[in-house]
Amino acid sequence: MNFIKSLFDKKETPINSYSDFWNWFRENEQKFYDVIRRQGNVNKVFFDKLAPKLNELKDGFWFLAGMCSDTEAELILTADGVIKNIVFVEELVKAAPKMKNWQITALKQPSDSNQFGIEMDGYTFDESSMSFYPVEHPDMPDEIEIVIAHKDYSEKTKEVITNGVFLALDNSLGELNSITIIDFVKFINPSEAEKELIPLEKLRDYLIWREKEFIEKYKGVRHDTENDNYSGMEATLQNGLPLLAVINTDLLNWDSKASHPWVAVVEIQYDGKANNGMPDQSTYDLLNEIEEKIMAELKDSDGYLNVGRQTANNCREIYFTCFDFRKPSKILYKIQKQYKQQIGIEFDIYKDKYWQTFNRFMPS
């Protein structure tokens, strides 16, 4: 009987594209809308169905949902702070069809007012509980670092206050601004302030001014690597295995590093146990093939600079600095999928305006 039933069960179409996902969503959108509007079991009826479908498409999608008006529900898709996933969230939302009862939003948006105001775990995060001041670095003038003072911050409350402040920043500034404009945030109690505290309502204007200044300063700055000098470096790891690196030394001495503030690190794992952690010839050829494919897509003239590579301990690392994070996210994900049957590839993208990642390659 179970066998006969299975023959007639409706098999859901796999989610392999943005259109596949939205076709599935449209088939269920009335049911999802009804459970949100009636405040029913949203987790069981909606979220527990939505999460697996997003994961079929790609991991790294997060979501929030609720009523944004008396008649319209809102689904917010978010990257949850992971830079390399932002472009995929934006693309998925851009591909969404118009639906009568739904507003589909990419990333948490800035609040309409210049106000902060949330409560979390019994603490408030607003203008009455928080203030700030900027930290200036003469040797790194483009770094945007702020100190947030919260009246309840202590070693005991450190974790909850930190999480609450970041959530408040996302809600007020918007997720994209919060992730991409601020370089570093430090948390203190007001009694620990080393400078005059500034009312929190002035933070947004300060950040907008700093970001505008930064963009205007480096707009269109590019570096041609064709005639650059490269250095080969050798070292021995603590475990006794060799390390080989090839680094563009002209780039490391460039005085406009902050124009390419995003660092992309590609890690390719291989089996080098028989060769002191180094690749054999066939693996070496494959590693070079992958690096050449990446370089063919991420060109210096377009704002993507190949800083070099390091090979050691069963891993090849390839380094790029980029003026933008969206294209590298897509290219590196495509390469990762293309070679997944041959070799393991992981990558990360993060902001590092002064390329401190590569300090270890600089002469001491």
C-alpha positions in Angstrom: 0.0 0.0 0.0 2.8 2.4 0.9 4.5 1.6 -2.4 1.3 2.4 -4.4 0.9 5.6 -2.5 4.4 6.7 -3.2 3.8 6.4 -7.0 1.1 9.0 -6.8 2.8 11.4 -4.3 3.6 14.8 -5.8 7.4 15.1 -6.0 8.6 18.7 -5.5 10.8 20.3 -8.1 14.4 20.7 -6.9 15.4 24.3 -6.3 18.3 25.0 -8.7 17.7 28.6 -9.6 16.1 31.9 -8.4 13.1 31.2 -10.6 12.7 27.7 -9.2 12.6 29.2 -5.7 10.1 31.9 -6.5 7.9 29.5 -8.4 7.8 27.3 -5.3 7.1 30.4 -3.1 4.2 31.5 -5.3 2.6 28.1 -5.0 2.5 28.5 -1.2 2.4 32.3 -0.7 -1.3 32.4 0.3 -0.8 29.8 3.0 2.3 31.6 4.3 0.6 35.0 4.2 -2.4 33.7 6.1 -0.3 32.2 9.0 1.6 35.5 9.4 -1.5 37.6 9.3 -3.3 35.4 11.8 -0.2 35.1 14.0 -0.5 31.3 13.8 2.3 28.7 14.0 4.7 30.7 11.8 7.7 28.4 12.5 5.9 25.2 11.5 3.8 26.5 8.6 6.3 28.9 7.1 9.8 29.0 8.4 10.4 25.3 8.6 9.3 25.1 4.9 11.3 28.1 3.8 14.7 27.3 5.3 15.3 24.0 3.4 14.3 25.5 0.1 16.7 28.4 0.5 19.4 25.9 1.5 18.8 23.9 -1.7 19.5 27.1 -3.6 22.6 28.0 -1.6 23.6 28.1 2.0 23.9 31.5 3.7 20.4 32.8 3.3 18.7 34.0 6.5 15.3 35.6 6.9 12.8 37.6 8.9 9.0 38.0 8.3 6.0 39.9 9.6 3.2 42.2 8.7 4.4 45.5 7.3 0.9 46.9 6.9 -2.7 45.8 7.6 -2.8 44.0 4.3 0.8 43.2 3.3 3.4 40.8 4.7 7.1 41.4 4.4 9.9 38.8 3.9 13.3 40.2 4.6 16.2 38.0 3.2 19.5 38.7 4.9 23.1 37.6 4.8 23.4 37.8 8.6 26.6 39.9 8.3 28.5 37.6 5.9 30.0 39.8 3.2 30.3 37.0 0.5 26.6 36.2 0.7 25.2 39.7 0.2 25.2 39.7 -3.6 23.2 36.5 -3.7 20.6 37.9 -1.3 20.3 41.0 -3.5 20.0 38.9 -6.7 17.4 36.6 -5.2 15.3 39.5 -4.1 15.7 41.2 -7.5 14.4 38.1 -9.2 11.2 38.0 -7.0 7.9 38.4 -8.9 5.3 40.9 -7.9 2.9 39.4 -5.4 -0.2 41.1 -4.2 0.2 40.4 -0.5 3.9 40.4 -0.2 6.9 42.8 0.0 10.2 41.1 -0.5 13.2 43.0 0.9 17.0 42.5 0.5 18.8 43.0 3.8 17.6 44.9 6.8 16.9 48.4 5.7 17.7 51.7 7.5 15.0 53.1 9.7 13.1 56.1 8.4 14.1 58.2 11.4 17.6 58.9 12.8 16.6 57.1 16.0 18.0 53.9 17.7 15.6 51.9 19.8 15.4 48.3 20.6 15.1 46.1 23.7 16.9 42.8 24.2 17.3 40.5 27.2 16.1 43.3 29.5 18.4 46.0 28.2 17.6 49.0 26.1 19.7 50.2 23.1 18.8 53.8 22.4 20.0 57.3 22.7 19.4 57.3 26.4 21.6 54.3 27.0 24.3 54.7 24.4 26.7 57.3 23.1 29.9 57.2 20.9 33.1 58.8 19.8 35.4 58.1 16.8 39.0 56.8 17.1 41.4 58.4 14.6 44.6 56.7 13.4 47.1 59.1 11.9 48.9 56.2 10.1 45.6 54.9 8.8 43.5 58.0 8.2 40.7 56.2 6.2 40.0 53.7 9.0 36.5 54.2 10.4 36.6 53.0 14.0 34.0 54.0 16.6 33.7 53.4 20.3 30.2 52.7 21.6 29.6 53.5 25.3 26.6 51.6 26.8 25.6 52.5 30.4 25.1 48.8 31.3 28.3 47.5 29.7 30.6 45.4 31.9 32.6 42.2 31.7 29.5 40.4 32.9 27.1 41.9 30.3 29.7 42.0 27.5 28.1 39.4 25.2 24.5 40.6 25.4 25.4 44.3 25.1 27.7 43.6 22.1 24.9 41.6 20.3 22.3 44.3 21.2 24.4 47.1 19.9 25.1 45.4 16.6 21.4 44.7 16.2 20.6 48.3 16.9 23.1 49.4 14.4 21.6 47.1 11.7 18.1 48.4 12.5 19.1 52.1 12.4 21.8 52.3 9.7 20.6 49.3 7.7 22.5 46.0 7.4 24.5 47.0 4.3 25.7 50.2 5.8 26.5 48.7 9.2 28.6 45.9 7.6 30.4 47.9 4.9 31.0 51.4 6.3 32.2 50.7 9.9 35.6 49.1 10.1 35.9 48.4 13.8 33.6 48.8 16.8 34.8 48.8 20.4 32.5 48.6 23.4 33.0 50.4 26.8 31.2 51.6 29.8 30.8 55.4 29.8 33.2 55.6 32.8 35.9 54.3 30.6 35.6 56.9 27.9 38.9 58.5 26.8 37.3 61.2 24.7 34.2 63.4 25.0 31.1 61.2 24.4 28.9 62.3 21.4 25.1 61.8 21.4 24.2 58.7 19.4 21.8 60.5 17.1 24.8 62.1 15.5 26.4 58.7 14.5 24.5 58.3 11.2 25.5 61.7 9.9 29.2 61.1 11.0 29.3 57.8 9.1 27.7 59.2 6.0 30.2 62.0 5.9 33.2 59.7 6.4 32.0 57.3 3.7 31.3 60.1 1.2 34.8 61.5 1.9 36.3 58.0 1.4 34.5 57.3 -1.9 35.4 60.7 -3.4 39.1 60.2 -2.4 39.6 56.9 -4.1 37.0 57.0 -6.9 38.5 55.4 -10.1 41.9 54.6 -8.5 43.4 51.5 -10.2 46.8 49.8 -10.3 48.3 48.0 -13.3 50.3 45.0 -12.1 51.7 44.0 -15.5 55.2 45.4 -14.7 55.2 44.8 -11.0 58.0 43.0 -9.1 57.3 39.8 -7.3 59.4 38.1 -4.6 59.6 34.4 -3.8 59.7 33.7 -0.1 60.6 30.5 1.8 60.0 29.7 5.5 59.6 26.7 7.8 56.4 26.2 9.8 56.4 25.3 13.5 55.7 21.7 12.5 58.8 21.6 10.4 57.0 21.7 7.0 58.2 24.1 4.3 56.2 27.2 3.2 56.6 28.9 -0.2 55.1 32.2 -1.2 55.1 34.5 -4.2 54.1 38.0 -3.4 53.7 41.2 -5.4 56.1 43.5 -3.5 55.2 46.6 -5.5 51.6 46.2 -4.4 52.6 45.8 -0.7 54.3 49.2 -1.0 51.5 50.9 -2.9 50.3 54.2 -1.2 46.7 53.8 -2.2 45.8 50.5 -0.6 42.6 51.8 0.9 41.2 52.2 -2.6 40.9 48.4 -2.7 39.6 47.7 0.8 38.2 44.2 0.4 40.5 41.2 0.8 39.5 37.9 -0.8 41.4 34.8 0.4 40.9 31.5 -1.5 42.0 28.3 0.3 42.5 25.2 -1.8 43.0 22.0 0.2 45.0 19.1 -1.3 46.8 15.9 -0.1 50.4 16.7 0.3 51.4 14.1 2.9 53.8 12.3 0.6 55.5 15.6 -0.3 56.1 17.5 3.0 52.8 19.3 2.6 53.5 20.4 -0.9 51.5 19.4 -4.0 52.6 16.7 -6.5 53.0 17.7 -10.1 49.4 17.0 -11.2 48.0 18.8 -8.2 50.4 21.7 -8.8 49.1 22.0 -12.4 45.5 22.0 -11.1 46.2 24.7 -8.5 47.7 26.9 -11.2 44.8 26.3 -13.5 42.3 27.4 -10.9 44.4 30.5 -10.1 44.6 31.4 -13.8 40.8 31.1 -14.1 40.3 33.4 -11.2 42.7 35.9 -12.6 41.0 35.8 -16.0 37.8 36.9 -14.3 39.2 39.3 -11.7 41.4 41.7 -13.6 43.5 44.5 -12.2 42.0 47.0 -14.7 38.6 46.3 -13.2 39.8 46.8 -9.6 40.8 43.3 -8.5 44.5 42.9 -7.6 46.3 39.5 -7.3 48.6 40.1 -4.3 50.1 36.6 -4.5 49.9 33.1 -3.1 51.2 30.9 -0.3 51.6 27.1 -0.4 52.2 25.1 2.7 50.8 22.3 4.9 48.4 20.8 2.3 46.9 24.2 1.4 47.3 26.8 -1.4 46.1 30.3 -0.4 45.5 32.9 -3.1 45.1 36.6 -2.2 43.2 39.3 -3.9 42.5 42.9 -2.9 39.3 44.3 -4.4 37.5 47.7 -4.8 34.2 45.8 -4.5 33.0 42.6 -2.9 30.1 41.6 -5.1 31.9 40.3 -8.2 34.6 38.4 -6.3 31.8 36.7 -4.3 30.1 35.5 -7.5 33.3 34.5 -9.4 34.8 32.6 -6.4 31.5 30.8 -5.7 31.3 29.8 -9.4 34.9 28.4 -9.3 34.2 26.6 -6.1 31.2 24.8 -7.7 33.1 24.1 -10.9 35.9 22.2 -9.2 34.1 20.7 -6.2 34.4 17.1 -7.6 38.2 17.6 -8.0 39.4 19.5 -5.0 38.1 21.4 -2.0 37.9 25.2 -2.3 36.9 27.6 0.4 37.0 31.4 0.3 36.3 34.4 2.5 36.0 38.2 1.8 36.4 40.8 4.4 37.3 44.5 4.8 41.0 45.3 5.5 41.6 48.9 4.2 45.3 48.8 5.0 46.0 45.2 4.0 47.2 44.2 7.4 46.5 40.6 6.4 49.8 40.8 4.5 52.0 42.4 7.2 53.7 39.0 7.6 55.1 39.3 4.1 56.6 42.7 4.7 60.3 43.0 5.7 60.7 43.3 9.4 
